[in-house]
Amino acid sequence: MRNFNARFRLRDSDRHIRLLYTQFLFLMLVGFLFSFFWAHSMTSLSPQGIADHYRGSDATFGEPMSFRELAEVTHFHLFTMPVVFMILVHVLYLTQASHATQVWLTWLSFGGVALDILSPWLISYVSPIFVLTMLAGDTLMMGSFLAMMAIPLYEMWILKQPLMAGKRGEES
């Protein structure tokens, strides 16, 4: 079976296609930043704040998340996060990044997603120590996202010379 990107590379695309991909990547960045600030407002991004968010807290009069609430969050994340990262990985695979870099970022991003989806259940029903699992997953997700954003943007806008024979770098 042929690789889906055997002929098309972001670096070779015209300015309009690069703008489309750039706008997508920046909207994804805004989405991630919004999620980061929302999570900070809910938990202060501290291990104790995260544990209190899922397990409840006498100090804040917070109730533990119910099975139904956890199921709702998990349902939403199971449908959205894999799609988001599949698209980001697809964009990464349209670059000239090494195959090893592409594979590692793919595994790290989906590993982060898996940890992020599993962690609330572990925090709620097993132990608050699994806050560390959530933080690790979030770190993997954000780090891999930033790399999957930076590599395509670098290739599209910093590298000037197109790879395809016959192209001169002029844009219509």
Contact map, one row per residue, 1 for C-alpha under 8 A:
1110000000000000000000000000000000000000000000000000000000000000000000000000000000000000000000000000000000000000000000000000000000000000000000000000000000000000000000000000
1111010000000000000000000000000000000000000000000000000000000000000000000000000000000000000000000000000000000000000000000000000000000000000000000000000000000000000000000000
1111110000000000000000000000000000000000000000000000000000000000000000000000000000000000000000000000000000000000000000000000000000000000000000000000000000000000000000000000
0111110000000000000000000000000000000000000000000000000000000000000000000000000000000000000000000000000000000000000000000000000000000000000000000000000000000000000000000000
0011111110000000000000000000000000000000000000000000000000000000000000000000000000000000000011000000000000000000000000000000000000000000000000000000000000000000000000000000
0111111100000000000000000000000000000000000000000000000000000000000000000000000000000000000000000000000000000000000000000000000000000000000000000000000000000000000000000000
0000111110000000000000000000000000000000000000000000000000000000000000000000000000000000000000000000000000000000000000000000000000000000000000000000000000000000000000000000
0000111111011000000000000000000000000000000000000000000000000000000000000000000000000000000001000000000000000000000000000000000000000000000000000000000000000000000000000000
0000101111111000000000000000000000000000000000000000000000000000000000000000000000000000000001110000000000000000000000000000000000000000000000000000000000000000000000000000
0000000111111000010000000000000000000000000000000000000000000000000000000000000000000000000001100000000000000000000000000000000000000000000000000000000100110000000000000000
0000000011111000000000000000000000000000000000000000000000000000000000000000000000000000000000100000000000000000000000000000000000000000000000000000000000110010011000000000
0000000111111100000000000000000000000000000000000000000000000000000000000000000000000000000000000000000000000000000000000000000000000000000000000000000000000000011100000000
0000000111111110110000000000000000000000000000000000000000000000000000000000000000000000000000000000000000000000000000000000000000000000000000000000000000000000000000000000
0000000000011111110000000000000000000000000000000000000000000000000000000000000000000000000000000000000000000000000000000000000000000000000000000000000000000000000000000011
0000000000001111111000000000000000000000000000000000000000000000000000000000000000000000000000000000000000000000000000000000000000000000000000000000000000000000000000000011
0000000000000111111100000000000000000000000000000000000000000000000000000000000000000000000000000000000000000000000000000000000000000000000000000000000000000000000000000000
0000000000001111111110000000000000000000000000000000000000000000000000000000000000000000000000000000000000000000000000000000000000000000000000000000000000000000000000000000
0000000001001111111111000000000000000000000000000000000000000000000000000000000000000000000000000000000000000000000000000000000000000000000000000000000000010000000000000000
0000000000000011111111100000000000000000000000000000000000000000000000000000000000000000000000000000000000000000000000000000000000000000000000000000000000000000000000000000
0000000000000001111111110000000000000000000000000000000000000000000000000000000000000000000000000000000000000000000000000000000000000000000000000000000000000000000000000000
0000000000000000111111111000000000000000000000000000000000000000000000000000000000000000000000000000000000000000000000000000000000000000000000000000000000000000000000000000
0000000000000000011111111100000000000000000000000000000000000000000000000000000000000000000000000000000000000000000000000000000000000000000000000000000010000000000000000000
0000000000000000001111111110000000000000000000000000000000000000000000000000000000000000000000000000000000000000000000000000000000000000000000000000000000000000000000000000
0000000000000000000111111111000000000000000000000000000000000000000000000000000000000000000000000000000000000000000000000000000000000000000000000000000000000000000000000000
0000000000000000000011111111100000000000000000000000000000000000000000000000000000000000000000000000000000000000000000000000000000000000000000000000100000000000000000000000
0000000000000000000001111111110000000000000000000000000000000000000000000000000000000000000000000000000000000000000000000000000000000000000000000000000000000000000000000000
0000000000000000000000111111111000000000000000000000000000000000000000000000000000000000000000000000000000000000000000000000000000000000000000000000000000000000000000000000
0000000000000000000000011111111100000000000000000000000000000000000000000000000000000000000000000000000000000000000000000000000000000000000000000000000000000000000000000000
0000000000000000000000001111111110000000000000000000000000000000000000000000000000000000000000000000000000000000000000000000000000000000000000000000000000000000000000000000
0000000000000000000000000111111111000000000000000000000000000000000000000000000000000000000000000000000000000000000000000000000000000000000000000000000000000000000000000000
0000000000000000000000000011111111100000000000000000000000000000000000000000000000000000000000000000000000000000000000000000000000000000000000000000000000000000000000000000
0000000000000000000000000001111111110000000000000000000000000000000000000000000000000000000000000000000000000000000000000000000000000000000001000000000000000000000000000000
0000000000000000000000000000111111111000000000000000000000000000000000000000000000000000000000000000000000000000000000000000000000000000000000000000000000000000000000000000
0000000000000000000000000000011111111100000000000000000000000000000000000000000000000000000000000000000000000000000000000000000000000000000000000000000000000000000000000000
0000000000000000000000000000001111111110000000000000000000000000000000000000000000000000000000000000000000000000000000000000000000000000000000000000000000000000000000000000
0000000000000000000000000000000111111111000000000000000000000000000000000000000000000000000000000000000000000000000000000000000000000000000000000000000000000000000000000000
0000000000000000000000000000000011111111100000000000000000000000000000000000000000000000000000000000000000000000000000000000000000000000000000000000000000000000000000000000
0000000000000000000000000000000001111111110000000000000000000000000000000000000000000000000000000000000000000000000000000000000000000000000000000000000000000000000000000000
0000000000000000000000000000000000111111111110000000000000000000000000000000000000000000000000000000000000000000000000000000000000000000000000000000000000000000000000000000
0000000000000000000000000000000000011111111110000000000000000000000000000000000000000000000000000000000000000000000000000000000000000000000000000000000000000000000000000000
0000000000000000000000000000000000001111111100000000000000000000000000000000000000000000000000000000000000000000000000000000000000000000000000000000000000000000000000000000
0000000000000000000000000000000000000111111110001000100000000000000000000000000000000000000000000000000000000000000000000000000000000000000000000000000000000000000000000000
0000000000000000000000000000000000000011111111011101100000000000000000000000000000000000000000000000000000000000000000000000000000000000000000000000000000000000000000000000
0000000000000000000000000000000000000011111111001100000000000000000000000000000000000000000000000000000000000000000000000000000000000000000000000000000000000000000000000000
0000000000000000000000000000000000000011011111101100000000000000000000000000000000000000000000000000000000000000000000000000000000000000000000000000000000000000000000000000
0000000000000000000000000000000000000000001111111100000000000000000000000000000000000000000000000000000000000000000000000000000000000000000000000000000000000000000000000000
0000000000000000000000000000000000000000000011111110000000000000000000000000000000000000000000000000000000000000000000000000000000110000000000000000000000000000000000000000
0000000000000000000000000000000000000000001001111111000000000000000000000000000000000000000000000000000000000000000000000000000000000000000000000000000000000000000000000000
0000000000000000000000000000000000000000011111111111100000000000000000000000000000000000000000000000000000000000000000000000000000000000000000000000000000000000000000000000
0000000000000000000000000000000000000000001111111111110000000000000000000000000000000000000000000000000000000000000000000000000000100000000000000000000000000000000000000000
0000000000000000000000000000000000000000000000111111111100000000000000000000000000000000000000000000000000000000000000000011000100100000000000000000000000000000000000000000
0000000000000000000000000000000000000000001000011111111110000101000000000000000000000000000000000000000000000000000000000000000000000000000000000000000000000000000000000000
0000000000000000000000000000000000000000011000001111111110000101100000000000000000000000000000000000000000000000000000000000000000000000000000000000000000000000000000000000
0000000000000000000000000000000000000000000000000111111100000001100000000000000000000000000000000000000000000000000000010011000000000000000000000000000000000000000000000000
0000000000000000000000000000000000000000000000000011111110000011100000000000000000000000000000000000000000000000000000000011000100000000000000000000000000000000000000000000
0000000000000000000000000000000000000000000000000011111111001111100000000000000000000000000000000000000000000000000000000000000000000000000000000000000000000000000000000000
0000000000000000000000000000000000000000000000000001101111111111000000000000000000000000000000000000000000000000000000000000000000000000000000000000000000000000000000000000
0000000000000000000000000000000000000000000000000000000111111100000000000000000000000000000000000000000000000000000000000000000000000000000000000000000000000000000000000000
0000000000000000000000000000000000000000000000000000000011111100000000000000000000000000000000000000000000000000000000000000000000000000000000000000000000000000000000000000
0000000000000000000000000000000000000000000000000000000011111100000000000000000000000000000000000000000000000000000000000000000000000000000000000000000000000000000000000000
0000000000000000000000000000000000000000000000000000000111111110000000000000000000000000000000000000000000000000000000000000000000000000000000000000000000000000000000000000
0000000000000000000000000000000000000000000000000001100111111111000000000000000000000000000000000000000000000000000000000000000000000000000000000000000000000000000000000000
0000000000000000000000000000000000000000000000000000001110001111100000000000000000000000000000000000000000000000000000000000000000000000000000000000000000000000000000000000
0000000000000000000000000000000000000000000000000001111110000111110000000000000000000000000000000000000000000000000000000001000000000000000000000000000000000000000000000000
0000000000000000000000000000000000000000000000000000111100000011111011000000000000000000000000000000000000000000000000000001000000000000000000000000000000000000000000000000
0000000000000000000000000000000000000000000000000000000000000001111111000000000000000000000000000000000000000000000000000000000000000000000000000000000000000000000000000000
0000000000000000000000000000000000000000000000000000000000000000111111100000000000000000000000000000000000000000000000000000000000000000000000000000000000000000000000000000
0000000000000000000000000000000000000000000000000000000000000000011111110000000000000000000000000000000000000000000000000000000000000000000000000000000000000000000000000000
0000000000000000000000000000000000000000000000000000000000000000111111111000000000000000000000000000000000000000000000000000000000000000000000000000000000000000000000000000
0000000000000000000000000000000000000000000000000000000000000000111111111100000000000000000000000000000000000000000000011000000000000000000000000000000000000000000000000000
0000000000000000000000000000000000000000000000000000000000000000001111111110000000000000000000000000000000000000000000000000000000000000000000000000000000000000000000000000
0000000000000000000000000000000000000000000000000000000000000000000111111111000000000000000000000000000000000000000000000000000000000000000000000000000000000000000000000000
0000000000000000000000000000000000000000000000000000000000000000000011111111100000000000000000000000000000000000000000000000000000000000000000000000000000000000000000000000
0000000000000000000000000000000000000000000000000000000000000000000001111111110000000000000000000000000000000000000010000000000000000000000000000000000000000000000000000000
0000000000000000000000000000000000000000000000000000000000000000000000111111111000000000000000000000000000000000000000000000000000000000000000000000000000000000000000000000
0000000000000000000000000000000000000000000000000000000000000000000000011111111100000000000000000000000000000000000000000000000000000000000000000000000000000000000000000000
0000000000000000000000000000000000000000000000000000000000000000000000001111111111000000000000000000000000000000000010000000000000000000000000000000000000000000000000000000
0000000000000000000000000000000000000000000000000000000000000000000000000111111111000000000000000000000000000000000010000000000000000000000000000000000000000000000000000000
0000000000000000000000000000000000000000000000000000000000000000000000000011111111100000000000000000000000000000000000000000000000000000000000000000000000000000000000000000
0000000000000000000000000000000000000000000000000000000000000000000000000001111111110000000000000000000000000000000000000000000000000000000000000000000000000000000000000000
0000000000000000000000000000000000000000000000000000000000000000000000000000111111111000000000000000000000000000100000000000000000000000000000000000000000000000000000000000
0000000000000000000000000000000000000000000000000000000000000000000000000000111111111100000000000000000000000100100000000000000000000000000000000000000000000000000000000000
0000000000000000000000000000000000000000000000000000000000000000000000000000001111111110000000000000000000000000000000000000000000000000000000000000000000000000000000000000
0000000000000000000000000000000000000000000000000000000000000000000000000000000111111111000000000000000000000000000000000000000000000000000000000000000000000000000000000000
0000000000000000000000000000000000000000000000000000000000000000000000000000000011111111100000000000000000001100000000000000000000000000000000000000000000000000000000000000
0000000000000000000000000000000000000000000000000000000000000000000000000000000001111111110000000000000000000000000000000000000000000000000000000000000000000000000000000000
0000000000000000000000000000000000000000000000000000000000000000000000000000000000111111111000000000000000000000000000000000000000000000000000000000000000000000000000000000
0000000000000000000000000000000000000000000000000000000000000000000000000000000000011111111100000000000000000000000000000000000000000000000000001001100000000000000000000000
0000000000000000000000000000000000000000000000000000000000000000000000000000000000001111111110000000010011000000000000000000000000000000000000000001000000000000000000000000
0000000000000000000000000000000000000000000000000000000000000000000000000000000000000111111111000000000000000000000000000000000000000000000000000000000000000000000000000000
0000000000000000000000000000000000000000000000000000000000000000000000000000000000000011111111100000000000000000000000000000000000000000000000000001000100000000000000000000
0000000000000000000000000000000000000000000000000000000000000000000000000000000000000001111111101000010000000000000000000000000000000000000000000001101100000000000000000000
0000100000000000000000000000000000000000000000000000000000000000000000000000000000000000111111111000010000000000000000000000000000000000000000000000000000000000000000000000
0000100111000000000000000000000000000000000000000000000000000000000000000000000000000000011111110000000000000000000000000000000000000000000000000000000100000000000000000000
0000000011100000000000000000000000000000000000000000000000000000000000000000000000000000001111111000000000000000000000000000000000000000000000000000001100100000000000000000
0000000010000000000000000000000000000000000000000000000000000000000000000000000000000000000011111100000000000000000000000000000000000000000000000000000000100000000000000000
0000000000000000000000000000000000000000000000000000000000000000000000000000000000000000000110111110110000000000000000000000000000000000000000000000001000000000000000000000
0000000000000000000000000000000000000000000000000000000000000000000000000000000000000000000000011111110000000000000000000000000000000000000000000000000000000000000000000000
0000000000000000000000000000000000000000000000000000000000000000000000000000000000000000000000001111111000000000000000000000000000000000000000000000000000000000000000000000
0000000000000000000000000000000000000000000000000000000000000000000000000000000000000000000000000111111100000000000000000000000000000000000000000000000000000000000000000000
0000000000000000000000000000000000000000000000000000000000000000000000000000000000000000000000001111111110000000000000000000000000000000000000000000000000000000000000000000
0000000000000000000000000000000000000000000000000000000000000000000000000000000000000000100110001111111111000000000000000000000000000000000000000000000000000000000000000000
0000000000000000000000000000000000000000000000000000000000000000000000000000000000000000000000000011111111100000000000000000000000000000000000000000000000000000000000000000
0000000000000000000000000000000000000000000000000000000000000000000000000000000000000000000000000001111111110000000000000000000000000000000000000000000000000000000000000000
0000000000000000000000000000000000000000000000000000000000000000000000000000000000000000100000000000111111111000000000000000000000000000000000010011000000000000000000000000
0000000000000000000000000000000000000000000000000000000000000000000000000000000000000000100000000000011111111100000000000000000000000000000000000000000000000000000000000000
0000000000000000000000000000000000000000000000000000000000000000000000000000000000000000000000000000001111111110000000000000000000000000000000000000000000000000000000000000
0000000000000000000000000000000000000000000000000000000000000000000000000000000000000000000000000000000111111111000000000000000000000000000110010000000000000000000000000000
0000000000000000000000000000000000000000000000000000000000000000000000000000000000001000000000000000000011111111100000000000000000000000000110011000000000000000000000000000
0000000000000000000000000000000000000000000000000000000000000000000000000000000001001000000000000000000001111111110000000000000000000000000010000000000000000000000000000000
0000000000000000000000000000000000000000000000000000000000000000000000000000000000000000000000000000000000111111111000000000000000000000100110000000000000000000000000000000
0000000000000000000000000000000000000000000000000000000000000000000000000000000000000000000000000000000000011111111100000000000000000001111110000000000000000000000000000000
0000000000000000000000000000000000000000000000000000000000000000000000000000000011000000000000000000000000001111111110000000000000000000110010000000000000000000000000000000
0000000000000000000000000000000000000000000000000000000000000000000000000000000000000000000000000000000000000111111111000000000000000000100000000000000000000000000000000000
0000000000000000000000000000000000000000000000000000000000000000000000000000000000000000000000000000000000000011111111100000000000001101110000000000000000000000000000000000
0000000000000000000000000000000000000000000000000000000000000000000000000000000000000000000000000000000000000001111111110000000000001100110000000000000000000000000000000000
0000000000000000000000000000000000000000000000000000000000000000000000000100110000000000000000000000000000000000111111110000000000000000000000000000000000000000000000000000
0000000000000000000000000000000000000000000000000000000000000000000000000000000000000000000000000000000000000000011111111100000000000000000000000000000000000000000000000000
0000000000000000000000000000000000000000000000000000000000000000000000000000000000000000000000000000000000000000001111111110000001101100000000000000000000000000000000000000
0000000000000000000000000000000000000000000000000000010000000000000001000000000000000000000000000000000000000000000111111111000000000100000000000000000000000000000000000000
0000000000000000000000000000000000000000000000000000000000000000000001000000000000000000000000000000000000000000000001111111110000000000000000000000000000000000000000000000
0000000000000000000000000000000000000000000000000000000000000000000000000000000000000000000000000000000000000000000001111111111101000000000000000000000000000000000000000000
0000000000000000000000000000000000000000000000000010011000000000000000000000000000000000000000000000000000000000000000111111111111100000000000000000000000000000000000000000
0000000000000000000000000000000000000000000000000010011000000001100000000000000000000000000000000000000000000000000000011111111100000000000000000000000000000000000000000000
0000000000000000000000000000000000000000000000000000000000000000000000000000000000000000000000000000000000000000000000001111111000000000000000000000000000000000000000000000
0000000000000000000000000000000000000000000000000000000000000000000000000000000000000000000000000000000000000000000000001111111101000000000000000000000000000000000000000000
0000000000000000000000000000000000000000000000000000000000000000000000000000000000000000000000000000000000000000000000000111111111000000000000000000000000000000000000000000
0000000000000000000000000000000000000000000000000010001000000000000000000000000000000000000000000000000000000000000000000111011111100000000000000000000000000000000000000000
0000000000000000000000000000000000000000000000000000000000000000000000000000000000000000000000000000000000000000000000000010001111111000000000000000000000000000000000000000
0000000000000000000000000000000000000000000000000000000000000000000000000000000000000000000000000000000000000000000000100110011111111100000000000000000000000000000000000000
0000000000000000000000000000000000000000000000100110000000000000000000000000000000000000000000000000000000000000000000100010000111111110000000000000000000000000000000000000
0000000000000000000000000000000000000000000000100000000000000000000000000000000000000000000000000000000000000000000000000000000011111111000000000000000000000000000000000000
0000000000000000000000000000000000000000000000000000000000000000000000000000000000000000000000000000000000000000001100100000000011111111100000000000000000000000000000000000
0000000000000000000000000000000000000000000000000000000000000000000000000000000000000000000000000000000000000000001100110000000001111111110000000000000000000000000000000000
0000000000000000000000000000000000000000000000000000000000000000000000000000000000000000000000000000000000000000000000000000000000111111111000000000000000000000000000000000
0000000000000000000000000000000000000000000000000000000000000000000000000000000000000000000000000000000000000001001000000000000000011111111100000000000000000000000000000000
0000000000000000000000000000000000000000000000000000000000000000000000000000000000000000000000000000000000000011111100000000000000001111111110000000000000000000000000000000
0000000000000000000000000000000000000000000000000000000000000000000000000000000000000000000000000000000000000001101100000000000000000111111111000000000000000000000000000000
0000000000000000000000000000000000000000000000000000000000000000000000000000000000000000000000000000000000000001000000000000000000000011111111100000000000000000000000000000
0000000000000000000000000000000000000000000000000000000000000000000000000000000000000000000000000000000000011011000000000000000000000001111111110000000000000000000000000000
0000000000000000000000000000000000000000000000000000000000000000000000000000000000000000000000000000000000011111100000000000000000000000111111111000000000000000000000000000
0000000000000000000000000000000100000000000000000000000000000000000000000000000000000000000000000000000000000000000000000000000000000000011111111100000000000000000000000000
0000000000000000000000000000000000000000000000000000000000000000000000000000000000000000000000000000000000000000000000000000000000000000001111111110000000000000000000000000
0000000000000000000000000000000000000000000000000000000000000000000000000000000000000000000000000000000010011000000000000000000000000000000111111111000000000000000000000000
0000000000000000000000000000000000000000000000000000000000000000000000000000000000000001000000000000000000001000000000000000000000000000000011111111100000000000000000000000
0000000000000000000000000000000000000000000000000000000000000000000000000000000000000000000000000000000000000000000000000000000000000000000001111111110000000000000000000000
0000000000000000000000000000000000000000000000000000000000000000000000000000000000000000000000000000000010000000000000000000000000000000000000111111111000000000000000000000
0000000000000000000000000000000000000000000000000000000000000000000000000000000000000001101100000000000010000000000000000000000000000000000000011111111100000000000000000000
0000000000000000000000001000000000000000000000000000000000000000000000000000000000000001000100000000000000000000000000000000000000000000000000001111111110000000000000000000
0000000000000000000000000000000000000000000000000000000000000000000000000000000000000000000000000000000000000000000000000000000000000000000000000111111111000000000000000000
0000000000000000000000000000000000000000000000000000000000000000000000000000000000000000000100101000000000000000000000000000000000000000000000000011111111100000000000000000
0000000001000000000000000000000000000000000000000000000000000000000000000000000000000000001101100000000000000000000000000000000000000000000000000001111111110000000000000000
0000000000000000000001000000000000000000000000000000000000000000000000000000000000000000000000000000000000000000000000000000000000000000000000000000111111111100000000000000
0000000000000000000000000000000000000000000000000000000000000000000000000000000000000000000000000000000000000000000000000000000000000000000000000000011111111110000000000000
0000000001100000000000000000000000000000000000000000000000000000000000000000000000000000000000110000000000000000000000000000000000000000000000000000001111111110000000000000
0000000001100000010000000000000000000000000000000000000000000000000000000000000000000000000000000000000000000000000000000000000000000000000000000000000111111111000000000000
0000000000000000000000000000000000000000000000000000000000000000000000000000000000000000000000000000000000000000000000000000000000000000000000000000000011111111000000000000
0000000000000000000000000000000000000000000000000000000000000000000000000000000000000000000000000000000000000000000000000000000000000000000000000000000011111111000000000000
0000000000100000000000000000000000000000000000000000000000000000000000000000000000000000000000000000000000000000000000000000000000000000000000000000000001111111100000000000
0000000000000000000000000000000000000000000000000000000000000000000000000000000000000000000000000000000000000000000000000000000000000000000000000000000000011111110000001000
0000000000000000000000000000000000000000000000000000000000000000000000000000000000000000000000000000000000000000000000000000000000000000000000000000000000000011111000011000
0000000000110000000000000000000000000000000000000000000000000000000000000000000000000000000000000000000000000000000000000000000000000000000000000000000000000001111100111000
0000000000110000000000000000000000000000000000000000000000000000000000000000000000000000000000000000000000000000000000000000000000000000000000000000000000000000111110100000
0000000000010000000000000000000000000000000000000000000000000000000000000000000000000000000000000000000000000000000000000000000000000000000000000000000000000000011111100000
0000000000000000000000000000000000000000000000000000000000000000000000000000000000000000000000000000000000000000000000000000000000000000000000000000000000000000001111100000
0000000000000000000000000000000000000000000000000000000000000000000000000000000000000000000000000000000000000000000000000000000000000000000000000000000000000000000111110000
0000000000000000000000000000000000000000000000000000000000000000000000000000000000000000000000000000000000000000000000000000000000000000000000000000000000000000011111111100
0000000000000000000000000000000000000000000000000000000000000000000000000000000000000000000000000000000000000000000000000000000000000000000000000000000000000000110001111100
0000000000000000000000000000000000000000000000000000000000000000000000000000000000000000000000000000000000000000000000000000000000000000000000000000000000000001110000111110
0000000000000000000000000000000000000000000000000000000000000000000000000000000000000000000000000000000000000000000000000000000000000000000000000000000000000000000000111111
0000000000000110000000000000000000000000000000000000000000000000000000000000000000000000000000000000000000000000000000000000000000000000000000000000000000000000000000001111
0000000000000110000000000000000000000000000000000000000000000000000000000000000000000000000000000000000000000000000000000000000000000000000000000000000000000000000000000111
